[in-house]
Each structure stands twice: as structure tokens, then as C-alpha cells.
Amino acid sequence: MAGFGGTVDDFSKAFMSTPTAYSSIVITNPDLPPPASASTREEENEGLLDNSSYKVDHLHVSQFPAGQQTQLARNQTLEPPKPLQEQLFLKRGDIIGRGSFGTVYRCLDLKTGRMLADKEFVFETGVADQQIANAEREIQIMQNLKHPNIVMYMGCQRDGNTLDVFQEFVTGGSIARLLSNFGVFPEPLAQVYTHQILEGLAYLHDHKIVHRDIKSANCLVAGEGIVKLADFGCSKTIETVMSSGQGCATLCGTPHYMAPEVIRQQRNVGRRSDIWSLGCTVIEMITGKPPYADIKNATACIFKIASTNETPPIPNFCSQELTDFLRRCFVRDPLKRATARELLQHPFLSRTYDEDWYTREIPELA
């Protein structure tokens, strides 16, 4: 999701072509006392919040006030927000992205002047009610997440079979976009980004949320170099409820970042599956390609990951610390794989680098 890089006239045109204005939208006041605690699943292998005890009111847009820092303690149970009626006026602008399940628009908050991202999902007639209800319930949970390294979800608005999901707009684009624009990263920069990705992952995992789609395209970078994890909740949930085939949502994306247990759809898919995907993302940062990028056929790539005892090859130009870090990410048994909290203590993240690390040539991979 790239930032706006045009002129003032370009910026004006983005909001001139019959924009959609959203009004009479419900937002949330996080200062209100929360409802009673919601139950959560405690199993490590589940790793997902159980929302079955939530009574879901029909919310349109639910959001935190701009600039407010609401901190959630580690292992604290997330509570569904209590709505407060207030007017919020949003105007839709230009298209900034497209995905397999919807379109992303730039959105202007007419009260505060800040930019939001509006992800529009269109559901099939006949099944929309249940699917949108499921998605709204997940989005309410995601609204309670507050961490500098995850994208903030503001809420959603339904219009018939369409659901608009509003989230923080990150100006710098994704790590995938940066790699495309600037080429591979030196190891010190990969360290900076990896540390922040892990901080966001540890926060999600502490709250029993599995991202399930860690890759360079879902790691956004703000203009100040702050990495924010995107699509960690509602987008993945929406894909899940919109997919009819069992397991389809899990395998609908590129398989290059997937852990073996995810491809095999084993019962022990959970938080540590994100760690394997993190390792693949680090490989991409320092080489420009995810593991097994030379295998163009998705089925062949899936077979390679799931049916052998191999692990992704680690480039020989990595430091000893990074090599060991990646080995811990690529343990095939998820129960023996490192956790996000354990990796935050790894020497790779505290290593210092000489200046020559920023200018050294990176060998071409075969």
C-alpha cells in the first residue's frame, strides 16, 4: 500500500471523481468500561481467539481517537468494544490496491484530515448475512489491538452485500515494494525490520492470534521506518468465510512462505507457523526472493515443502548470528520451533555491524 507521491493537483484529483461519503457511522470510545471478559482458547496449537461468547451489535465504524495510545498488557484478554454514537464523515478517493477478495481505496476523514485505507469486500447473495456477521465479529476483536508494529483497524461498515473495512493508512508501502524499488537489503537493515516484525508477532501471539500470512507484502513500512503488520486478522478471516472449500483459504496464496504443517493442514498449526513464514521473509529481504522462488509451479512448491525433510537453504553470506536465527525459524517440527518471544532474545537482533556491511556486494543466487 504505497504512499501518495504526486503533486498537490494529483492529490486533489484523487478525491474529485464521485467519491463515496460515509456518514452516521458508529465509533467506539475506548475510555468506556469494557464488558465482561470473553473466553479464550488456551491451547498453544489453536492460537486463535474464540469469539463464540461475544454478543455482536451491528456496528458500522468503530475506531480509536486519533493519537490515543491504549496499551494492552501481555496476556490480557481482549474485550469487544462498547459503541458510542458519534458522527464520522469519510470520503472515498482513488484505488490504491486490489486483491483476490476486494479493492482498497484511499479514504479521507473529513473531521481530522487524516488518511485511512478502505478495503471493500463484496459477498455473494444468499450467504452474505452470516459471512459478514462473522467478519464483523473478528473486526471488533482486531479493533482492540494496539501496538506500534501492527496496523490499527478502525472498524467496518456494511451496505447490503458489501463490507467496507477501515484501517490505518501506512504511507511507505510494503517491504515487497521496497525490495522492488531499491533491491535487496543489507543484513543490518534486515535486522531492523525483522526486530519490528517480531515485536508485532509477539504481541499478536501473546493475545492468542495467529497472523497466518506473514510475507513481505503484508509488512508495511511507515515513512519513519516503522514496520507494521497488516492483514493479520479481518482480511484473513474474510477470506476464510468467503472460501467454500475446506482448507481453501489456507492455500489460496503463494506457498513459498508456508510452513510444512500449514500445507499438510495438520492439527498443530498455530503461532509457530508464523515463525517459519518470518524466516522466509528474512530470506527474501537479503536475497530479493523467498525460498524456492525458482519453483514456479505452485503444486510443485507445495510438494517440495510438505513432502521432504528439507529446510529452506540459508545463504552462505549471512553472519553466524543470522544463520542460527534462520535455523531456529526453519525447524520442521513446530513444537520444537522457536517462539516469537524466544527469538526476540536471539543474538542476531542485538548484533552490531561495521560500516562495510552496508556497502558489500551480495552474490547472485543460482
N, C-alpha and C positions, 0 to 999 in steps of 0.2 A: 504494500500500500504506500505508494510513493508520495512525497510531499509536493506541494504546488510550487513550481519553479518558473512560472511565466511572469508577464508584466501585470501592472495594475489593471489594464484593459482586459487582459486574458482572465484575470480573477473575476472581474465584473461580469464577463460573458458567461462564466461558469454558472451563474445564478440568475441569468436573464431568460432562459428558454423554458417557459411554462413550468416553473418549479412547483413542487407539492409542498403546501404548508400544513403542518400538523398543529392542531390546537386542542384545547380542552383535554389535556393529557395529564394523567395521574403521575405524580412523582412521589418519592419517598423522603421522609425526614428521618435520618438515622439517629437523631437525638432522642426519638421516642423510645420508651422501654420496649424490648423485644417480647414476642410471645413466648409461650412455654417451650422448653427445649425439644428439639426434634431428635428422633432416634437415629443412630448411625450404625452402619455395619462395622464390626471391629476386625473382621478377618483381613489379614495382610493381603491375601490373594484377591480379595474383592476390590478394595481400593476406591470404591465409589460411594458417594453419599446416597443414603436411602431416603427418598422423599415421600414415602408412602403415607407418613403421618401428617404431611402438610395439608392444610385446607387452603386451596388456591383461590383467591379472589381474582376477578377479571381485571387485570392491570393493563394500562396502556403503556405509559413510560414511567419507569421508576428509576430514580437517579440519586447520586450523592451530590451535594452542593459543590460548586467549583472550588478547588483548592483545599477542601477539608480532608485532613488525614485521619482516617479512622483505623486504628491499629487493632488487629485481631491477634490474640495471644496464640502461641503454638499449642496445638491440640485442642483449641477451643471449639466447641460445637457451633456451627454456623446457624444463624436464625433467619427465617424468612422475614423480609421487611414488612413493616406496617405502613400502609399507604396514607398519604396526606394529600387532600385535594389542593391542587395549585395549577395555574396556567403555565404552560411551557410552549413557546412558539418556535417551530423548526421549519426551515425551508430547504428543500432538496435541490442540489446542484448537479454537477456533472458526474458521469460514471468514472470511477477510479479503479474498478476491478470487476472481474467476472469469475465465477466458479461453477462447478458442476451442479450446484443446488441453488444458485441465485446470483444477483447482481449487487455490487457495492457502489453506493453513491456518497459523494461528499455532501455534508449537511451543515447548515449554518444555524446556530442558536441565536435567534433574533433578540433575546434578552441580554445575553452575556457577550455575544460576539465570538464565542469560541466555535471551533470546528468539531464536528462529530462524524463518524462513519456510520452509514445506514446500510445494513445488509438486508436485502429484500428476498424473502423466500415465498414461493408460490406452491401451494399444496393442491393435491387432486381433490375434486369434488367428491363427497361421499365419505372421505376419511379425514378431512381437514380438521373437524372439531376435536377428535381425540388426539391427533398428531400435534395440533397447535397447543392444546392443553398440556400435553407432555412437555413441549418445548418451553412454554411459559413457566412451568414449574421449575425446570432446570435454570432458566434465565434468572428467576428470582434468587436462586441459590448463588449464582455467579455474581449477582449484584453486591453481595455481602463481602466478596473477596477484595482486599485492599492491600496491595503490595507494589512497591516501585517497579518491580520486574514482571508484572503481568498487566495486560491491557484491562482497563476498567470497563465493565459493562454497565450501561445506563438504564437499560430496560427494553421494552418492546411495545409495539402497537399492532393490533390486529385490524384488518379491513377485509371482511369476507374470508376468502381462502388465502389471503396474503398476510404474512407476518413480517413486520419490519423490526429488526434488532439494532439497537443503537449502542455504539461503543465509542470509547476514546479514539480520536484520530491521531495516529503516530506519523510524524512528518517525514522521517528519514527513509522510509521504505524498509524492506526486509533484508536479512543477511544475504539471501539469494540474489536480490537486486544489487547489493553492494559488490558481491562477487562478480556479477555480470559487468558492472561498471568499472571496477578497479582491479579485478584479478584476485589471485589468491592472497590470503592474509599471512603476514609473518607470524611466527609462533607467539610472540608477545601479545599481539592483538587478539589472536585466537584465545589466549589465556584470559584476557579481559572480558571478552564476550562469553566464554564458557563459564566463568565465575558467576556472571549475572544470570545466565540461563539456569544454572544450578540453584541459585538463590530462589528464583521463581518456582522451579520444580520442587524444591524442598518445602516451600510454603504450601503449594498445592497438595503435596503428598502428606504433609502434616494434617491437612484437613480432609484426608482420605479421598482426594480427587486425582484421577489418572488423566493425564493430558491425552495420550493415545495417538498423537500426531505430531511429535517433535520432529521438525525438519527446518532447513534454512528459510523456507518460505513462510514459516509460522513464527519466526523470531524477528520481530520488528525492532528497528533502531531509531530512537528519537534523535533530534538534532544535536543533543548534548552527549551522545554516545551511550545513552541508557537503553539497554535491551529489554524488550517487553514481550512476553509470551502471548501469542494470540491464538484464537480458535481452540482454547483449552477446555471449553465447556459446551456452550449452547450450540455452536456451529456443528460440533461433532455429534451432539445429541440430536440435532435436527436431521443430520444425515442419517443417523441411526433409525429414527422413527419414520423417515421417508423411504427407507430401503425395505423392500418387501422380502427379499431372500435372506435366510438365516446366515449371518456372517458376512453379508454383502457389504455392509457399512465398514467393517473392519478392513476389507481387502480392496475397497474401491479406489484407493490412491496408489501412489508409486510404492512398490515393495522394497525399495533399496534401503529404507530406514527401519524396516520392521524387524522386531526380534523374532527368533525362531518359534517361541511359544505363541506369538500372536498369529503367525501364519498357520501354525498347526491347530489354532483355536483350542489350546489346552486350558484346563481349569485354572492354572496358576498364572494367568495373565493378570498383571497388576502394576503397581507403581514401578517395579524394577524393569518392566518392559520399556518404560520411558528412558531408562539409563542406557540401554542398548542404542536406542534412537539418538540419544545425545552423542554417544561415541561416533555414530555415523555422521552426524552434523559437524563434529570437530574434524573428522577426516575431510569432509567437504571444504571446510574453511581453509585448511592448509594445502589442499591439492586442487581445489576447484571442482571436484567430483565426489559424489557419495560412493561408498563401497559398491563394487560390482557394476559400476556405470557402463562398463564395456558390454554387459549383457543387456541387449536392447529388448529382448522378448520378456514380457512380464512373467509368463509362466515358467520360463527357464530360470529367471532370477529367484522366483519363489522356491523352485525345486532346489536351487543351489543353497539357499539359506536354511531351508527346513529339513533337507534330506541328507545333509552331510554333517560331519563333526567339525568342519572348518569354522574359523572366525575371520572377520574382515582383515585383510593384510594391513599392517601398520608401516607407513613409510620409514625408510631407514635414516632419513634426515631429521627425525624427531629427537628431541632431548630425551635423556633417560627418564626424566620425570613424566613427560608426556607419554612416552611409550608405556610406562607402567600404568598410568591413568587410563589409557585406552584399553589395556589388557583387562583392567578391572571392569570396564564397561562391557567388554565382549565375552564375559563368562557365559557359556551357553546355558548352564543351569540357573534359572532366575533366582532360586532360593539361595544360591551362593554368590550372586552378583552383588556388587556394592550398592548401597542406598545413596540417595542424594545427600543426606546429612553426613555420611561417611566420606563421600568424595569431596565435600566442602573442606575437609581437613587434610586432603591429599597435598603432598609437597609441590605438585605441579602448579597449584593455584597460588603458592607463596614464593615461587622461584623468581629470582631477579635475572635480568637479561642484559648483556653487554650491547653496546650500540650496533655492533656488526650484525646482530640478529635482525635488525630492521632493513638491512640492505643486501643480505646474502641472497644468492641466486637459488631458486628452488628447482631441483631437477624435474624434467618432464617425466611423467609416469607412462609406463608402457600401455 
